[in-house]
């Protein structure tokens, strides 16, 4: 099943719902609970629920805002960088230097 978007999460989540929301394994959800990264509310003897706030708090620091693309004038092409390294002159290949050349038989 696909992950659940944060705006559609219920107030209290079951283990399997948390698993889908975080797109991780069931065991990883239990590991996050043991590490204290997810807050559990016990509704009954066998009904643990995870708070939506703890799920969102876990994900929030890891969400990055996309950066705008750089202006074309600020970017250098691969060719520009290569020419800058070689002083504006293209490099000679090994074959042009005489390396790896096959010997000519007389």
N, C-alpha and C positions, 0 to 999 in steps of 0.2 A: 504494500500500500504506500502511496506517496506521503511525504511529511505533511503535517498540519500547519497552516500559516498561523503565526502568533495571535493575530486578531480573532481567530476562531477558537481559541483554547477556552475550555470551561474553567471555572474558578478552582475546582479541584480535579486533578487528573488521575486516572488509574495508571498502573505500571505500563500496560500496553499502549495507552494513549500517550504517555510521556515518551515511550520508546519511538512511536511514530513521529511525535513532535520534534524530537531531537535527532531522528534518523540514525539511531544507534541500536545496539543489541540490548536485550533484556538484562543481561548480566552487567552491562555498562551502566544501566540505570541504577541497579543495586549498588554498584561500586561508587557512583556519584552520591547516593544516599549515605553510604558508609563513610565517605570522605567529608560529609557535612555540606556538600555543595547543593543538595536538593533537600528542601524541608518537607517532612512527612507529617501528615495528620492522620491519626488512627481513628477511623470511623467505627470500627468493630474489631473483633478479635482477628479477623482475617481480611480486613478491608483497608489496607494502607492507601492513602491518597497523597499526591504531591501537589503543592500549591503552585498556581500559575505564576505568581510573583517570583518564586525560586527558579522556575524554568526560564523565565524571561531574564532574570538577573544573571543566570549562567550564560545565556546566549548574548546578551547585550554588549559586554566588553569585546566580544570576538567579531562583531559585525562591523565591517569597514564600509565607509561611504566611498563610492566610486570617485576616482579623481577625473577631472575633465581632461580630455586629450590635449597634448602639447600643441602649441601653434607650429605650423610648418616651418617658420623661420627659426624656431628653437631646436629643431631636430636635425641631426646630421644623418645622412645616409651611410650605409656601410661603405660605399665607394669613397665618400668624402673622408671618412675616418682612415681608411686604408691609404689613401693618397697623402693624408697628413702624416702618417707614420713613416712613409717612404720618402718624404720630401717632395711629393708631387710627381715622382717618377714611378712607373709601374715596375714591379719586381720581375727579375728574370727567372724563368723556371729552371729546374735542374737540367733539363735537356739543353737549354740555351747555354748553360755554364759548362756543358760537356760531361756532366755526371750522368751515370746510368746509360751512357751511349753504347750502342752495340759496336764491338770492334769490327772493322772492315777487313775482309780477307783479301789478300793480294791476288 
